[in-house]
Amino acid sequence: MEQFEGKLLNIVFIALLTIFLLVSNIGHNFKVDIFSTFNTIKHYNNLNRYWERSKNHPELMEFATNYIVSFLKSNKLKPFNNSYIHTFERVFPVGEANSHFEVLSLGGKRIRSYKYGKDFFEDFKGLYKEGQIYGSLQYVSRIDQNIYNEIILTDLYNYNNIEELDNYFLSKNVKCVISPSFSEDLAFSSGIYDDNLKINDKGLIKIIINPKIFSEIIRYSQNGYKIRIGANKKLEEIKFKNVYGIMPGKNKLIKPLLIVSYYDFFIRLSEVPITTYEQNITPSIILELINSIKNQRAKTPDRTIIFVFLSGHLLNYNLDNVFSNLPSGDILIIDGIGLSDSFSITQTQKQNGFTNNVIDILKEHSFYITSRNIKQDSEFPYTIISCENTTLSPQIISRSGKFLLSLIKDECYNLGYIAANFRLIRNIKKFFNAYSIPISIILLIYTVFVLFKPKKIIDK
């Protein structure tokens, strides 16, 4: 053992470094190139068919949730709190009858018929009530104007005076109010996505019209034409459905990773056809992500993964509703993926380390980050990635799937408790894994030097 005299510390250092290299490379048989674009498109087409088959939003949710739950069961994911489907209630407009808006001559002949969803829409903000009405129209441009008609056209509304004006018009025996929308997106302008919709015992038939035809309606009112309106959407409390599936991890001490997406980007209304379904690609990618994980040799992750498919994409308080029911962990909300090369990032301060990792892996797969916004006031830790535009292509779908698999590999596999909870340790392991070949060569050279050089040279 004389030849090793004075070399013990160097030998221990070499041994520890060798062990760290070995540990850093354990378990790296997780594949990121098995994601199937073909299977993703199949899910995408199925979700599109459910849109076409459904007559309204509750029916769309029924079709879509049954499809997703069936897929989760076939891949042996577990329910969350004994159920795959969790509901929350929301006041929402429902109704099968077509709403209509027509201009009639004094003799009752139809002069003009407006298109629902494009030219007019119910205005659910304030004191809305469904109903039918026929009669002449009065244009009201001042609050002190003499109101003598049951149907009025006015541009006096703004965001701050809605219920105040509603109550004023009700006091003047007005039964129907027509006002211009603040944008050409009538559904968005209608308040359908607001969280303060309420069912009213008293109210007005309220219609918003495309601002481009506002002056046209004024001319009809000035020429004595009559209006026939049917606002057939009734406000009711309905159940929205979220779907949860759990892929249990080996280590229960590690907080889970939550992958959150939406399966109903648009609100399904029977009279408003939407012929573009690009947003359905995001839940389709997540479904194929699950399939790709289950097809790995290492089927069980070290860290539990919870997949959440949300309904009501544009409902303002939906995320708070979801967060309040979830265990703590890293939450990634995917608000569009597979549609763009560019993403904006929104995160809470608590998610800084996780978000940095998401951004690094996005960049590794040639995605661009256009903006990053850090929210300081949220009690829930989350990261949102949102696409900047919509360009559906097989290449982007494939890269998106590989990005998510890479993220799953890094965040959920080859993790011990320490590496899972201390990102510095994990980053060191990643560094050694990425540069294991040059480090091994340097280590080999150093080992030869330590073992075969005379002791006096080492001491110097």
N, C-alpha and C positions, 0 to 999 in steps of 0.2 A: 504493500500500500504506500511505499515511500514515494512512488512517482506522483501520488495524488496529494502529497503533503503541501499545504498552503493553497490548495485549489478548491477547498470544500465550498466556500461561499459561491464561487463561480459555478460549480457543479449544481449546487442547490438552485441558483438562479436559472440555469439552463433547464433543469428539471421542471421548475414551476412554469417557465415560459412554454415548454413543450406541452405540459398538461393543459395550459390555457388555450393553446392552439388546437389541441384535440377537442376540448370542450366546446370551443367556438364552432367547430365543424360537425358536431354531433347533430343528427336529426335533420340535415338539410336535403332530405329527399322529397320535400314538398315541391310539386311541379306547378309552375305558373303558365305553362304553354298548352294546357289541356282544355282551356276554355273553348266552348263550341259556339261559334256565331250562328251556325245552322239551328241549334236547339233554341238559342235566344230568339231568333226570328219566328220559330214555331210558337213560343209563348206570346210573342208580340202579336202575331196574327190571331191567336185565340182571344186575347184581351180585346183586340179590335172588334172581333165578332160579337163579344158580349156587349160592347157599346151599341152596335147596330141592332142587336136583338132586343135590348132593353127599351122600355117605354119611358122610364123616368129614373131618377137617381136611386131611390130605394131598390128598384129592380136591378140596376147596374151593380150596386153593392152586393146584392144577393148572388148574382152570377159570379162576380169576380172573387168574392171571399170563398165561395165553395170551391172554385178552381185552385186558389192559393192553398187553402187548407188541405185539399186532396193531395197536392204536390208535397206539402210539408210532411203529411202522414206517410206518403210513399217513400220519403227519404228519412223516415224515422226520427224526425225532429219532435221534441217534446212540447206539450202545451204549456202556457204560462198561467200559473195559478189555476190549474185544472181545466183550462179552456183555451182553445186557439183563438176564438173570437171574443173581443171585449167591446162593449158598446158605450157610447155617450150620447146624451140627448141634446137636440138642437132644434130651435124653432126654424122651420124651413118651409118654403112654398111648395105645395103639391097640388095636383089636379090634372085630370085627363082631357077635359074639354079645351079646344083651341081658343086662345084669347084672340080678339079681333078689334080692329079700329078702321071704321069706314066713314067716308064723307058722302052725304046724300043731298040731292037737290030738294027744292021745296016740294016737288011732286013725288019724292020718295025714290028717285032713280039713283043708283049708286054711281057716283062720280069718280071716286078714288078709294082704293083698298090698300092699306099699308101692311107691310110684311113684318110679322112678329120676330123680334130678335135683331132685325136689321133697322127697321124704321121706328118701332115702338116697343115698349116693355113696361111691365108693372113697376111702380116705384114703391118698394117695400119699406122705405125709411119713414119714420114717424108713425102717423095714425092711418096705416093702410088697411083697407077692407075690400074684399072681393065683391063683385057685383056687375050688373048690366044697366046701361043707361042710354037713352036716346033723346036728342033735343038740340036746340041751337047753342051756340058757343059765344062766350063773351071774353074779350081780351082785357085782362086787368094788369095795368102797368104801374099803379101807385097804391100804396097801402090805404090811402084815404079816399080811394075811388068808390063811387056808388056801385055796389054789387047787386044785381037784380036777376042773375041767371043761376041755375043749378049746376051748369057746366062752365068752368072758366079755364082760360089759358093764361098762364102767368110765368114771368121769369124773375119773380121776387125772391125765390128760395136761395138760400146759401146754407152752408153747413151749420151755422149757429142758430138758425131761426126756424128749423123744420117743424117741430111740434108746436111752437108758438103760432106760426102761420096756419098750421092745420087746425088748431083750436079756433083761431080767428075766423077762418073760412067756414068752419062748422057752425059758428055762432051766426053767420050770415046765410044759413040754410043752403050752403053749397054742398053738392053731393059728389061732384067729380072735378078733379084738378089735373090739368095737363101742363107739364113744364118741360123745358129743354134739358137734355142730359148734359153733364159737364164734359163728356167725351163721346166718341162714336162707339165705344165698347159699352153697350147698354146694360148687359148683364152685370158687369163690374160696377157700373154707376148706379144700379138699382138698389144697392144695399143687400143683395142676396148673400154676400160673404161677410157682412158685419155681424158682430157678436151681440148686438143689442136689439135684434128683431124681437117683436113681441106680438102676441095675439091680442087684438083690440076688440072690446065689446062695441065700441062706437068708432067710426072712422070714415074715411073718404075713399072713393075709387080714385086711385092715383096712378097716372100714366106718365112716363117720361118718353120723349121723342128725340130722334136724332136731331142735333142742332142744325143740320143742313136743311131740314124741312120745317123749321120753326116759323120762318117768315111765310112759308106756303100755307100753313095752318091759320096764321093770322089773316091772310087774304081771304081764305074760305069763310072765316068768322065775320069779316067785314061785309062779305057779299051775301050773307044770310043763309049760307048752307048749314045743314044739320049734321050732327055727329052721332054715330052709333058705336058704342064701345062695350066690349065684354072683357072685364078683368077676371079671368077664371082661375087664377092661382090663389089657393087658400092657404093661410099660414097655419101650420100644425106642428106639434112637437114630434119629431121622428128620431129614430135611433140610427146613428152613424156607427159603422163597424170598423174596428182596427183588428188586424191579424198579427198574432205573435207566434213565433216558433223558436224553440231553444235547442241549440247544439251543445250539450253539456261538455265541459272541459274536465281534464284529469285533476287539476288543482283547484279545489273549491275556495282556497284562500286568496286567489287572484280575482280582482274585480272584473266583471264581464265586459266584453266589447259589444256595443249595440249598433247594428246597421239598420238605419231607418230610411224608408222611402215611401212614396205615395203611389197608390194604384188607381186613383181617380182624379187626375189633374184638373179636368173640367167638370162642371156640374152638368148632369144629363137632364135636359129638358126636351120633352117630346117634340115641340114645335120648332126647336132651334137645332138644325142639323150642323154637326161638326164633322168635316170630312178629312181632317188632318189628325192623325193619332200619334205623332212623334213621341209625346210624353209617355206613352205606354212602353217605350223601350227601356226605361229605367227599372221598373219592377221586373221586366223580363230578364234583364241582365242580372238582377239579384237572384232570381230563381235559378238561372244557370250557374251563378256563383255557388249556390248551395249544392247543386248537382256536382260541380267540379271539386268541391271540398270532399263530398262523400265518395268520389272516385279516386281519392288519393290512397296511397299505401298506408300513410299515417292518417287514419280516418278520424281519430279523436284528438282535438286540439288540447293544448295544455290549459287554455283559457276558455271559459264558456263564451259562446257567441249567441246573442239574441237578435233575431231578425224581426223587424217590425214593419208591417205594411199598413200605412195610414190611409184613412178616408178623409175627405174634406180638405183638400190641399190648401185652399185659400181662406179657410175659416180662421179668424184671428187668434182664437184662444186654444186651438187644437193642440199645440205642442205642450202648453202647460198641463193640459188634460193628460197627455201621454207621460210627461216627466213625473207627474205626481204618483203614477202607478208603477214606475220602473225602479229596479235596484240601482244603486250608484255604480258608475263605471265610465268608460270612455264612450261617448255617444257621437256617432258620425251620421249626420242627416244628409242624404243624397237628394238634392233638389234638382234633378236632371243630370244624367250621365249617359254617355253614348250618343250625344247630340252635338258635341263641340270639342274643339281643341283647347278652348279657353275656359277658365273657371274663376269665379270670385269666391273668396273665403270669408266666412263670418264665424267668429269664435268667441267664447267667453275666456276670461283671463285664466281660469283654472285649467283650461285645455291647451295651454301654450305648448308643452312638450309633445303632446299627441298631435297637435295641429302641425307643428314643425315636421314631424315624421310624415304626415299625410302629404304635405307640400313637397318634401324631398322625393317621395315615391311617385307623385304625379309628374315631377320634372324628369325622373328617370325614364318615364314612359312618354316623354316628349309632349306633355301638356303644359300650357302656359297659365300663369297666375296673373290676372289683370289687376286684382285689388285684394286687400286684406283688411278686414274691419274687426276690431277687438271690442266686445261689449263688456263694460265694467259692472253693470247693474243686475246681471242675472244670477239667481241663486243656483241655477242648474248648469252643470258643465256640458257643453256641446260644441261641435264643429259642424258647420254647414258648407257644403260645396255646391255652388249653383252654376249652371252653364250660362254662357254669355249669348249664345245664339242656337239655332236649331238646324243642323245639317246631318241628316241621317245617312250613315254610310257603313258598310261592313267593316272597313278599316278602323273607324273610330269605335265601333262596337267591340271589336276584338281587342284593341288597346285598352279600352275601358275595363273589360273583363280581366285582362292581365294585370292592370293596375290594382284592382280590388283583390285579386289572388295574391299579389305581392304584399299588399297591406296585411292580409290575413296571415300570410306566412311570417311576416315580421312581428306582428302584434299578438299572435295566438299560438305559435309553434316554437319549440326549442326554448321554452321559458322556464326558469326556476322562479321561486318566490322572490328572490332578490332582484333578478334581472327584470321581472315583471313590474316591480314597484319602484325601481331606481333606474331611470332611463340612462344615467351616466354609465352604469355597468353594462347596460344593453348596448349602448353606443360603442363602448370599448370592445365588446364581443363582435359587433358588426365590423369594426375596423380590422380586427385580427382575422375575421373570416374573409373580408374583401382582399386583404393583402397577405394571405397565409403563405402563398408561394414565395414572394420575395423575403418575407420574414423567416421562413423555413431555411432558405438559402443562406441568409445572414447568420442564422442560428447555427447551421451546420459548420460554416466557416469558423465561427467563434468557438464552437465545441472542439474542432480540430486544433485550433490555436491553444485553447486552455489545456487540452490533454497532452499535447506533444511538445509544447514549448517548455524550455527549462524553467524551473521555479523562480530563479533570480530575475528573468525577463518579466515574468508576471508581477513579481514583487515591485520591480521598478515602475 
